Amino acid sequence: METDSFLEGCTIVGNFKKVPDHLRTVTDTLQFQCQALGIQVENNLDMDVGAHFPFQFISPDSSIQENQFSFWSDNPLRQGSEAVIQAATGMMSVHGRSIGGIAPLNLPYLSTASAVITLLGCLATAIGKKRGLDVSGFQSSMVSTGLLCVGQYLAGATVEEGAENIPPGTHDQPQRPPFRSADGEVFELETLSPEPWRRFWAALGITQEDAGRGWQSFLQRYAKATSALPESLMTAISSHNFKNIVSLGEVTGVSVCRQRTLQDRASDKDIPLLLTQGPWQLQPESDHSETASRIDSTKPVPQLQSTSDRQRPLTGFTVIESCRRIQGPIAGHLLALLGARVIRIEPPGGDPLRGMPPFAGDCSARFDALNHLKEVREIDIKSPEGRAEVMSLVSEADVFIHNWAPGKAEQLQLDHEHLKSVNPDIVYTYAGGWGIMDGVVQCPGTDFTVQAYSGVAELISGKKADGGGTLFTALDVLGGIIAAQGSVLGLFRKIFHRQGCRVDTSLLGGAALLTHSHLQAIRSHNPRKDSIQVSLFRTCRGHLALSLNQLKDLIPLLAELALTEQDLDQSNLNQKLESALQTRTAQEWVPIFEKIGIPCSEVVESLSELPEQERFKSNLERLTYSRVATPWRFA
């Protein structure tokens, strides 16, 4: 089945033609997904659009949802923007830890993730309504998505004992990956084991002590968004040309991935498919009568104890998750937030990442942030007994999700073909690295290699000479959100069309969604030159982020800022504006700019500040650390 007919019979109705500029990327990405999936988009010019976007989702059974997307959760009518919400949720701070100071991710990251979260909410709500739950619509916001994205870092910053305080500017860009060769190539190194790492650096003349210190810092990229490597490593590798480094990597077992441009990426063979069918590969089972007869589209909902349970649309579904690191666990976490029972398979002795400090009780706070809603079964999936136990769990489940290395599922005989032999209507979700390009790209498909290969790193760095993307795990997080969405796409097919489904998603597919407008523009020979619109200013206390559509928006505040209209045309306007802003704190300036409709926020430089802010009261839960609540509010 073609992806563009997967959700045939569904419709989204909204005022897409009058969406203001700051909301445009969210609604454009939402429409891109609709087109890829076969959802009809209808414009209703009578629907009010401002700082928020109300819309309807109509299911194949003609059931209508009333939904709303906004920038802020506490006040849907407050103006916002991509950069302002990055500032408000601490994302600029996390990204800035290893690049010398606060800075925005120079791409529509939260807009893209919010569009995926919003469509995911539509699908889940439709499933819940079909099954008789008390859900008629939902609200989502860019703030709730932003907090979800920094959730593991927030946990580390707010745990009761041993909290991490890693401010922006902790390290400068030259101290961290990516690397630069003597002939000017920028590249990432990747290995998931310390032995190849030590062999590689030993071959470059690095001592075991320095290589060991480098390995510990290298591992911190995923957990702390920093990676200050010993200077000796950076000096040694920069004295060799790229060809020699690649050869050395092949000999020692370290993968080398050159940082490519979006222009490079636009010519890859998988791009036409990703730009027409989206970041999912969806393969419904043939609708044989024997299989279809097993699937009850009104699957009974178990006895529920509370109203809140009846407003979580995936209540009654069971998900089996066998995933490591971030991408897969975030997918399972989102499905649990939607009400599913998630059974997490861990190796005997538990996932090693449980032991990574800082701790919430006896478990890593970062790990707990993504896994606290799940049941855990310790199973040796390499043993016959363990595989039999997995098959038994799958026989009663609705979704199976994993992010194992390519080929491992087949090796374990836990691939889709084997699992559907015990459960023909299982939704089988693979949250991979390279997707269609598995076997083509000879490198582990991890966050930072995919950033480099996909052009995302180039876009984030703005083509700076020292290059590199972000050490915030941007693609792992977005990839996990897309994998959760893919799983719910499979459940939607199961409930509305009585078919099981295989779903493949990948980090590379997530990167393509994140850059789809740029890739489309390059392929049509009309490259985009835009970047995130934001101005960051120092005040007498804190930084202020402003998103100005045009300078004349400042006219109502000229007296307050001690400026004139002539100043707006001067090249030193930003200098004069920053001087004027020194008279008050960032917190004091926010309501002044908001009053005239200019999106703004104080830049959160320490994640420990987030729980103290009244505007995030409904988004965060305080236990032994601050947990991020569900990004949807169902009604």
N, C-alpha and C positions, 0 to 999 in steps of 0.2 A: 504494500500500500504506500502511495506517495504521502509524504509528511503533510503536504498542503491540503489533504482531505481528511486528516486524522481527527479533527474536531469539527467536521462538517455538521451543520445543524446548530452551531453555537453563534451567537451574535453579541457584540459589544456596542453599546449606544452611548455616545458622549459628544460633547461639543469640541471635537478635535480641531476644528478650523479656527477657533478663537483662543487657543491656548497661549498664554503669555510666554515670553522668551525663556524664563528660568524653568518653566515646566516642560518645555518643548522636548528636551532629550528623553525625559521619562515617557511621555506619550508617544514619541516616535519609536522608541524601543518596544513599547507595548504593542504598537501597530505592526512593527516588524515581526514580532512573535505571532501575532494574530494571522498575518499573511502566510507565514511559514506553516501554520497549523490548520489553515482553512477556516478560521473564525471570521465571520462577516463583520465588517466595521461600518456602522451607520452614524452619520452626523446628525445631531439634534441641536440646531442653533439657538434653541430656546433655553437650553440648560446653562445655568450660571457657572462661569469659569473665572477664577481670580487667582488667589494664592492656593486654592484647592481645586481638585478635579473630581466632580461627582459623575458617576457613570453607572450604567446598567449592564449586567451580564445575563443573557437569556440562554438557557440550556436547551438541549434537543427536545425535552418534554414541555417546552414553552414556559418553564418556571423562570421568574424574573427576580434577580437580586438588585438591591439598591446599595451601591458601594461608593466609597470616597477615598481619594488619595490626597494627602496634604504634605507640607514640609514639616510642620510641627505637630506633635501629638496633643499638647495641652491647649493649643489655639489654632485650629485649622485655617483661620483667616489671616494668620500672620505670614508676611512675606518671607521667602527663603530662596536659596539657590544651592547648587552643587557645592560651591566652595564654602559658603556660609555654614552649611551643615557639616562639611568636613571639619571646619574649625570648631563648631559647637560640640561635636561628639568625640573630639580628641584624635581624630584620624590624622590631622595635620601633625599633631604631636608625635604619634607613633611613627609616621613616615619620616619625620624630621630627626628621629633619634640618631640616624647614621649618615645624615647629609649636612650636618653643620648647623641645623636650626629649623624652625617651623617652616613648612612649605606645603602647598596643596599637591595632591596627586594630579598631574596635569592631564587628566582625562575624565570622562563622565562616569566615574566608578560607582558612586552612590545612586546616580540616576539609573544606571543599568541594573544594578542589584535591586533597586526599588521596583523597577518594572517587572522583574522576574518574581519578586515577592508578591506583587499585586496580582499578576495572572495566576500564580500559585494559590492565592486566596480565593480567586474566582472559582477555580477548579474544585478546591476542597469544599467550598460552600455549596456548590452544585451537587457534589456527592452527598454531603450531609443532608441537604433538603430532600434529595431523592430517597434517602433512607429514613426520613421522618424525624430528623433531629431539629432542634429549635434554633435554626440558623437561617436568616433571611437576607443577610448582607454583612459587610464588614467595613472597617476603616483601617487604612495603613498609612504610614508616614515615612518620609525620608529619614527623620530622626530615629525612629524605631529600627530601621534598617541599618543606619550608621552605628548605633549602639550594639546591635547584633554582630556587626562586622568586627568591632573592637572588643568583643566579649571576653575572649581569653586573656587579652592584655589587661582589661579592667579587673578581672579576677586576681591576677598577679599583683596589681597595684593596690588592692583594697582588702586583701586577706588580713586577718587580725594579727598574725605574727609573721615577721619576715617579709613584709610587703616590699615590693620592688618600686623604687623611685628612679625611673630612667627618663630624664628630661630630654626634650629635643636638643640637638647639638651635642649629645654625649660623645659622639665621634664624628670626625670629618669624613667626607666621601672617599678620599684616597686611601683610607685605612681599611676599607671594606671591599668585598667583591662588588662588581666584576673586576677582572684582571685586564691588564693591557700588555701586549707583547712589544718587543723592540721595534717591530715593523708596523705598529699602530693599530693592530686588531684588538677589539674589546671582546671579552669572552667570559663565560662562566665555567667553573669546574664543578663536577658533581661526582660524588661517591657516597654510598650509604653505609660504608664500612671503613673503620680506621686504618686497616692494613694497606689497602691501595693508596690511601692518602700519605702514609708514612713512606711508602716506596717511592712515590712520585717526588716528594720533597727531598728525600735522601739522594735521589738521582740529580737534583739541582744543587746539592752540596749543603743542604740545610740540616742542622743538628736535630737529633731525635727530640731534644727538649723543646726547641722552637716549633718543630712540626707538631708535637703534642699540644703545646699551648694554642697553636693555630687551629688544631682539630676541635678543641673545646669551644673556641670562639666561633668556628665555622658552624658547629651544631646549634649555636644560640640564635642563628638567623630565624629559625622557625618559631622559637619560643619568645624571644625578646626583641626581635626586629633590630638587632645590632650584631655586628661581627667585626670587631677591631682585631685585625690580624697582625702578628709581629712584623715589624718593618723589614726584617730580613727576608721574609717570604715574598713581599711585594717587590723588593729590589731584585731578588734572584730571578723571579719569573719574567720581569720586565726586561731582562738582558738577553732573552732568547726570542727568536722569531717564531711566528705562529705555527709554521709547518713543523718545526722541531718540537714544539709543545704538544701538538696533536700526536706526533709519533711517540713521544714520551708517555702520553696518556694511554695510548694503545698498549704499550709494553707493560705499564705498571697497573693498569686496570682502572684508571681515572678517566671519566668522560669529559670531553671538551666541547662546549657548545658556543659557537660564535654568535655575538649579538648582531641580529639582522635588522634591516629596516622594514617599515611597513610596505615599501615598494617591493622588497624581496618577497615578503609574505603574500602580497597580492597576486603573485604569479604561481603560487603553489597549486597543485592539482586538486586539493580538497576544498579550496576556497569557493568555487562556483556552487558546490553542494551546500556548504555552510551558509552562503548568502541567500540561498533559496529555501532550504529546509531547516535552517536554524541549528542550534547547538545540540540537538538530540538526534539519534538514530532510533526510530520507532518501528518495531516489527510485531504487529499484532498476529496472534495465532489465527490460522484458518478457522472459520466459524463452522466447524463440524458439529453436527447436532449432539454428538455424545459429549463433547467438551462444553458446549453451550448449556446443556441441560444441567451441568454441575453448578453453574454460576447463577446465584440468585441475586438479581439486581436490587432487591430490597433486603439484602443480608441483615438478619435480625441484629438489633443493637442490644447489648447486654443490659441487665438491670442497672440503672444509673442512680447514684446517691445524691447528686447535686445538680442545680441548674447549670452551673459552669460546665459540668461534664456534657450536658446536652447541647452546649454551645461550642463544643470542640468537634469539628465536623468529621474527623477520622476516628472517633471513638468506635471501638468494636473491631478495628483492623489490627492485625498482628504483622510486625515487621521483624525480619531476622537481619541483623547487621553484622558483617564481619569485615571491619575496616580498621586501619591504623592512621595515625597522624591527625590531619585536620579535615580534608575534603569529605571523606566518607562519614566521619563522626558528626560533622555539621549537618549533613543530609539526614542522618538518623535523628539528630536533636530536633530539627524542624518538624519531622514527622511526629515525634513525641509531643512537641508543643501543640500540634494540631489534634492530639488526642489518641494517636495510635499507641498500642502496646509495642515497645521496641525491646527485643531480646538481643543483647550484644554478646557476640562470641569473642572470647579472649583466650589466649594460650594458657596452659596450666601455669599457675603462679600469678596470672594476671598480666595486663598490658604493662610493659616496662615504663611507659610514660606516666603511670600512676606515681612513680617515685621521683618525679622531677619537682624540685622546690620552686616557689614557696608552697607551703601545705595548708590545706583546710582540713583540720583534723589529721587523719592519717593518709590523705590522698592529695595529690597535686591539685592546687586550686585551678590551674589552667585546664587540666584534664577534666576535672569535675564540672567545669563550666559547660562543657560540651557533652557530658555523659551522665549527669546526675539523674536524669529522668528514666534511665534504661535499666532493665533487668540484666544481670550478667550471668553467663554460663561459661565456665572454663572448659574448653574442649580442645583436645589435640586433633586438629583437622587432618594431620598427616597420617593418623592411624586408622585402620579399618573401623575400629569401634567409634572413633570420633566422627568419621564421615557418616556412619550409620546414624549417630545421634543427630547430626545436622540434617540428614534426610528426614528423620522423624519430625524434627521441628518444622521443616519446610512443608511437610505434608499437611500441616494444619495452619499454615501462614498465608498471608496475602501478598507480601513483598519480601524479596531477598535482595540485599544490596551488599556489594563488596567493592574494594579498590585494590585487589591483588595485582601483582605484576602480570603483564601479558603472558598468556599461556598457562598460568598457574591453575586456573579453574579447571581447564581440561586435564591437566596433570593429576589433579586431585579427584577428578570425576565429580566435580561439583559445578560444572558448567550448566548452561541452560538446558541442553538436551537431557542431561541426567536428572536435573531437578524437576523438570516437567513430567518425567516418567512417574513421579509420585504425586505431582500436583499440576495438572495440565493448565490450570488458570493462574499460575503464579506470575506475578509481575517481577521479572528478573532485571535488576538494575546494576549496570557496571559503571562505576565512577572512575574512569581511567585517566591517563595522562595525555597521550597523543591521539586518541580516537582513531580516525581513519588512517592516520599517518603512523600507527604502530608498525614497527618493522621498517619503515622508511627512514625515520629519524633514529639514528643509532646513539641514543643517550637516554638515561632515566627520565621519565616524564614527571619532573617535580616542578614546584612553583617557579623557581628561579631560572631553570633551564627553559621552561615554556615562556616565561616573560622575555627571555633573550631571543628565542627562536621566532616568536610570534610578532615582534615589533612593538609589543607593549612596553618593554624597557626603553626603547628609543622614544616612544611617545611620552612616557613619564619624565624622562630626563630632559626632554626638549632639545635633544641633539647637543647637549653640553659635551665639552671635550672629554671630561672624565666619565661621562656616560653612566649607564646602569639604571635599573628600574627602582623598585622599592623593596626593602626588607620586611615591610608589612606583608603578611602572606595573602596578597590580594587575590591571586588566582585560586589558591586553595579554598578561600572563603567563598568567592563567587562560584567556583566549581561545585562546592558542596550545596549551595543554594539551588543551582541548576539541576544537580542530581536529585535533590528532594522534589523539585518541580517535575522532573522526568518520571519519578516514581508515582507521583499523583496523576500525571498524564496516563500512566499505565492503569492506575486504579479507575480513572474516569472511563477509559475504554472498557474495563472489566464490568463496571456497574451499568453503563449506558448501552454497551454493545455486546456484553456477555462474551468477551474474548480475553484470554490471557495476553501477555505482551512482554517482549524483550525491549529494554531501554538501554541505550549506550550514550553516556555523556563523557566529557573529557575536559581537562584543563585547557587544552588547545581550542576546543569548541567554545569554552567560556571566554577565552581571549578574543576569538573571532566575533562573538556577540558584543564584547566591550569595544571593539574597534570597527564594527560593521559599517558605520557611516563613512569612516576614513577609507576602508578597503573598497567600498562601492565607488567612492569618489575617484580613487586612483584608477580603478578599472574602467571608469568612464572618462579618464584623462582630464579630470578636473579636481586635482588634489585640494583637500581642505587645509586651511592654514590657521584655523581657530584654535584657541586653547581655553583653559578655564579662566573665566573673568573674575578676578579678585584683586583687591588692594589690601595689603596688610600694613597697619600703622601702629607705631608705638604710642601709647598714651602715658599719662603719669603713673599708671599701674596697669600692666597687661597690654596685650595686643588686640587690636580691633580689626575684624575682617569685614570689608564692604564689597558688595557687588553692585556696580553702577552700570545701568544700561547706557546712559548718556550723561555727560557732565552737567547738562542743564537741570538734571534732577536735584542738584545741590542748591539751586537758586533759593528755595524757601529757607535755607539755613545759612545764607551768606552772612547775615548780621551776627548770628550765633558763632560763626567761625571766623569772624573778622576778615572776611574776604569780599572782593568785588566781582562783578560779572567779567571784568577785564582779566582778573586772575585766572578764570576758567580757561582762557586761551593761552596762558603762559606755559612754557616748558617746565618751569619749576613749581607747577601747581602741587604736585605730591609733597614736595618739601614744605611748602607753605601750609598745606593741609595737616601734615604731621605736626608741624609746630603749633597749629591751633588746637589740635587734639591733645596736646600735652597739658592742657588746663584742667582736664578731668580724667577720671578712670575710664577704662573700657566699659565697665559695667554701667557707669553713669551715661555714657554716650549712646548705648544701645537703644533705650526708649526714645531718644531724640531723633535718631535716624529712622526708627521703625514708624514713628508718628507720621512721617511723610512718605512711607511706603518703600524705603530703601532697604533691601535685605542686608542684615548685619548680624554679627555675633561677636562676643568676646571669644578669643582663641583659648580653648582649654589646653593648657600646657602640661598639666599633671592630671592623669586620669583619676587620681584620688579625689579631685574636685567634683567629678560628675555626680556622685550620690548626694552631694550637699545642695544641688540646684533644684529648686522647687519645680521647675518646668519638666524635670525628668522623673518626678515622683511616681507616675504611673508606669514608667518604662523599666524601673529597676526594683529588685527585691533584695533586702538586706538580710543575710544569714551570717556565716562566718566570713563571707566576702560578698561583694555586690554582684548579683546575678542579673542578667538581662531577661526581661519578661518577653512574652510572645509579641511578635511584630504585627499581629492582627488583633483587632477588637471586633469580635463577632456580635451581631445583634440578632 
